[in-house]
């Protein structure tokens, strides 16, 4: 018997609704709608249009009703950290402020100096420090006298707010809450100390729920608008990275993952958070996973470097397909130019090409000039950075890391994926590409009782997608020498 799942997958630039069909141990998916997620600039701030996102959800649900499909459930995943204020009368007080808003600039440092120390915040949360984390957004709003914050009856993270708009039920889903830098993984709940440090109360946040929990059913209002019945809405892994990692088609726990796209996230699943001096010094983060696991990971600058350079190259270069441009880079001598992808120089330069060239010049290397040379520099450097982080993960893991799963859009980059296998000296399994929506839908299947646990989920995913295996084939001695060069360059920059 076929089961139908409706996934809402929202990123910081676009969103989509997807229909998933589960039958005979395989999952198929169809994109129903795709739409922009536009930032609104007004009054000196940047906001998300929560009503436009709600409208797009309703539009997708209307398409399901038009087809006469009986949905099993609905699930929503989004980017992290941002939230919505709800008033005492049940109305949204203001569109949610976007994490890209500059109102947090300097406020993280101010908070850590005047309110709670950096080490204490890390010891409570195990979360890496970024100025736009929810804790520092709330602190900035408190200092600025934000009226919506003062009048808020409820504070709901974005996926929870959208679920509330569909059901009228307020929850705080675990994986999205973990991005806030207010969740204590030791207690499994928000930290009273950190919430109160920004003038809020725990009662203002929804009840904590784990991924795969039914929140409620569509309100009568939504049923009337869409033409659907009382369809259940499930709290999936509300954080899109959490949903993506849930879709890793691993056979057992002895794996690492690399969610590869504009940004790369490399980590492992652990039974408990890892919070110690070493993880603090290396700025690793502990985010909520499914079935009580922790996603212990590090953020790495990913294809952002390549994407930014591609926008700067002449039109005749931009017209080349990715395989054509990347193929030309393979003709360039390996390791002639190496950068640290996570150097602050590459955070958001006015010219990425000039930033890469300046870095190489300052570290006494050959300066890459052509698109092929720059592309080769980026791919070599990313692979070496992955090797460094993979080595740290092997230190922290209490199990052998036998395989690295590469998921997301970057899994289609055969050159970088092969370099990753060579650099890390490990088998790499690439795929699936659309992992976030798959994880969303499989957690709905778990909530409906169609799968028993994470390992059955992952078996179905493995049966439903094509994976490509990459094994180390390069010259190990050459990669070892390149890694030593990479480390020496880091020392020069430091």
Secondary structure, DSSP 8 states (H G I E B T S, - for coil): --EEEEEEEE-SSEEEEEEEEEETTEEEEEEEEEEE--EEEETTEEEE-HHHHHHHHHHHHHHHHHHT---SEEEEEB-SS-EEEE-TTS-B-S--B-TT-GGGTTHHHHHHHHTS-HHHHHHHH-----TTSHHHHHHHHHHHT-HHHHH-SEEEEHHHHHHHHHHS--EEEHHHHGGGT-EETTTTEE-HHHHHHTT--GGGB-EEE-TTEEEEE--HHHHHHHS--S-EEEE---BHHHHHHHT---SSS-EEEEEESSEEEEEEEESS---SHHHHHTT-EEEE-STT-EEEEEEEE-THHHHHHHHHS-HHHHTS-HHHHHHHHTTS-TTSS---TTSGGGSS-S-HHHHHHHHHHHTT-----SHHHHHHHHHHHHHHHHHHHHHHHHHH-SS---EEEEESGGGG-HHHHHHHHHHHTSEEEE--SSHHHHHHHHHHHHHTTSS-SHHHHHHHHHHHS--EEE---S-HHHHHHHHHHHHHHHHHH-
